[in-house]
């Protein structure tokens, strides 16, 4: 059965590409906007649904992708609202 929303591991390389093109660091909202532009019409049906907390499902997946990239050593925790490559 096909997934209803995009899994975090699919978003990881997109996030890395966006940050690389931006010089390695970008505001979280700008990262999400750039990833959204890259995906365009490629979102899955459930991606634009909201989590019980009210967050877009694909934003939740992107945050999980960021956490995974931090664990992998590709990204570091930067200041609030900032996503940064190592």
C-alpha positions as CSV (number, residue, x, y, z in Angstrom):
1,X,0.0,0.0,0.0
2,X,1.3,3.4,-0.9
3,X,2.2,5.9,1.9
4,X,-0.2,8.8,2.3
5,X,2.6,11.2,3.1
6,X,6.2,11.7,2.2
7,X,8.6,10.0,4.7
8,X,11.4,12.0,6.3
9,X,14.2,10.0,4.5
10,X,12.9,11.3,1.2
11,X,13.2,14.9,2.4
12,X,16.7,14.6,3.8
13,X,18.6,15.0,0.5
14,X,16.3,17.9,-0.5
15,X,17.1,19.7,2.8
16,X,20.8,19.1,2.3
17,X,20.6,20.5,-1.2
18,X,18.7,23.6,-0.2
19,X,21.1,24.3,2.7
20,X,24.2,23.7,0.4
21,X,22.8,26.1,-2.2
22,X,22.2,28.7,0.6
23,X,25.8,28.5,1.9
24,X,25.1,26.0,4.6
25,X,22.7,27.9,6.9
26,X,19.1,29.2,6.5
27,X,16.1,30.1,8.5
28,X,13.8,27.1,9.0
29,X,10.9,28.8,7.3
30,X,13.1,29.5,4.3
31,X,14.3,25.9,4.1
32,X,10.7,24.7,4.2
33,X,9.7,27.2,1.5
34,X,12.6,26.1,-0.7
35,X,11.8,22.4,-0.2
36,X,8.2,23.1,-1.1
37,X,9.2,24.8,-4.3
38,X,11.4,21.8,-5.2
39,X,8.7,19.3,-4.6
40,X,6.0,21.4,-6.3
41,X,3.1,19.1,-7.3
42,X,5.0,16.0,-6.1
43,X,3.4,16.1,-2.6
44,X,1.5,13.0,-1.6
45,X,-2.2,13.4,-0.7
46,X,-1.6,13.3,3.0
47,X,1.3,15.8,3.0
48,X,-1.0,18.8,3.2
49,X,-3.1,17.3,6.0
50,X,-2.5,18.6,9.6
51,X,-1.2,16.6,12.5
52,X,-3.3,16.5,15.7
53,X,-1.1,19.4,16.8
54,X,-2.1,21.4,13.7
55,X,1.2,21.2,11.8
56,X,1.3,20.3,8.2
57,X,2.3,16.6,7.9
58,X,5.2,17.3,5.5
59,X,6.6,20.0,7.9
60,X,6.5,17.4,10.6
61,X,8.4,15.0,8.3
62,X,10.9,17.7,7.5
63,X,11.6,18.3,11.2
64,X,12.1,14.6,11.7
65,X,14.4,14.6,8.7
66,X,16.4,17.4,10.3
67,X,16.7,15.4,13.5
68,X,18.0,12.4,11.6
69,X,20.5,14.6,9.7
70,X,21.7,15.9,13.1
71,X,22.2,12.4,14.4
72,X,24.1,11.5,11.2
73,X,26.4,14.4,11.7
74,X,25.3,16.2,8.5
75,X,23.6,19.0,10.4
76,X,24.2,20.7,13.7
77,X,21.8,22.4,16.1
78,X,22.0,26.1,15.5
79,X,20.1,28.9,17.0
80,X,16.3,28.9,17.3
81,X,14.7,28.7,13.8
82,X,18.0,28.2,12.0
83,X,19.0,25.0,10.2
84,X,22.7,24.5,9.6
85,X,25.0,22.0,7.9
86,X,28.1,20.9,9.7
